[in-house]
Amino acid sequence: MAHETQMGQGPTVSSQTKGKTERGVTHARKAAENLRSAAAATADEYRGRAEGVLDDALHRVRSFQDDSKQYVRDNPTKAVCTALAVGFVLGLIFRR
């Protein structure tokens, strides 16, 4: 049977058990901190990759926009006819 305190409050916890518990808690806290650090490093890595992809996409969009403007300036009649044709086709599609 387990050791009982003098006042009948239940079993006592030995100092060895307390030490093991404290070591377990310390180990769990260190493991949680390591996990937190690893997650932060991974998040920073993915954030950097995402920023690079976003910068590349913005550069491509701006380049496409500039090329489109230049094409319209060079070929205004073609641009207007193309816009009318696209508008007509979209009108037919959305009417249904």
C-alpha positions in Angstrom: 0.0 0.0 0.0 1.2 3.6 -0.7 2.6 5.8 2.0 0.0 7.9 3.8 0.4 11.3 5.4 -0.3 11.8 9.1 -3.6 13.6 8.4 -5.0 10.9 6.1 -4.9 13.0 3.0 -3.8 10.2 0.7 -0.5 8.8 -0.6 2.6 11.0 -0.4 4.7 11.7 -3.5 8.4 10.7 -3.1 11.1 13.2 -3.9 12.3 10.8 -6.6 8.9 11.0 -8.3 8.8 14.7 -8.0 12.2 15.0 -9.6 11.2 12.7 -12.5 8.0 14.8 -13.0 10.0 18.1 -13.0 12.5 16.6 -15.5 9.5 15.5 -17.7 8.0 18.9 -17.5 11.3 20.6 -18.4 11.8 18.1 -21.3 8.3 18.8 -22.6 8.9 22.6 -22.4 12.2 22.2 -24.3 10.5 20.0 -26.9 7.7 22.6 -27.3 10.3 25.4 -27.7 12.2 23.4 -30.3 9.0 22.7 -32.2 8.1 26.4 -32.0 11.5 27.4 -33.4 11.3 24.9 -36.2 7.8 26.0 -37.1 8.9 29.7 -37.2 11.9 28.8 -39.4 9.7 26.9 -41.8 7.2 29.7 -41.9 10.0 32.2 -42.6 11.2 30.0 -45.4 7.8 29.7 -47.0 7.2 33.4 -46.5 10.4 34.2 -48.4 9.4 31.8 -51.2 5.9 33.3 -51.4 7.3 36.8 -51.6 9.6 35.7 -54.5 6.7 34.2 -56.4 4.5 37.3 -55.8 7.3 39.6 -57.0 7.7 37.4 -60.1 4.0 37.4 -60.8 3.7 41.1 -60.4 6.6 41.6 -62.8 5.0 39.4 -65.4 1.6 41.2 -65.1 3.3 44.6 -65.5 5.2 43.4 -68.4 2.1 41.9 -70.1 0.2 45.2 -69.4 3.0 47.3 -70.9 3.1 45.0 -74.0 -0.6 45.2 -74.3 -0.6 49.0 -74.2 2.1 49.1 -76.8 0.2 46.6 -79.1 -2.9 48.8 -78.9 -0.9 51.9 -79.7 0.7 50.2 -82.7 -2.5 48.5 -83.9 -5.6 50.5 -82.8 -8.0 49.1 -85.5 -7.1 45.4 -84.7 -7.4 46.1 -81.0 -10.9 47.6 -81.3 -12.1 44.8 -83.6 -10.7 42.2 -81.3 -12.4 43.9 -78.3 -15.7 44.0 -80.1 -15.4 40.3 -81.1 -14.5 39.2 -77.6 -17.4 41.3 -76.2 -19.8 39.8 -78.7 -18.8 36.2 -77.8 -19.0 36.9 -74.1 -22.4 38.4 -74.6 -23.6 35.3 -76.3 -22.2 33.1 -73.6 -23.6 35.0 -70.7 -27.0 35.5 -72.3 -27.8 31.8 -72.0 
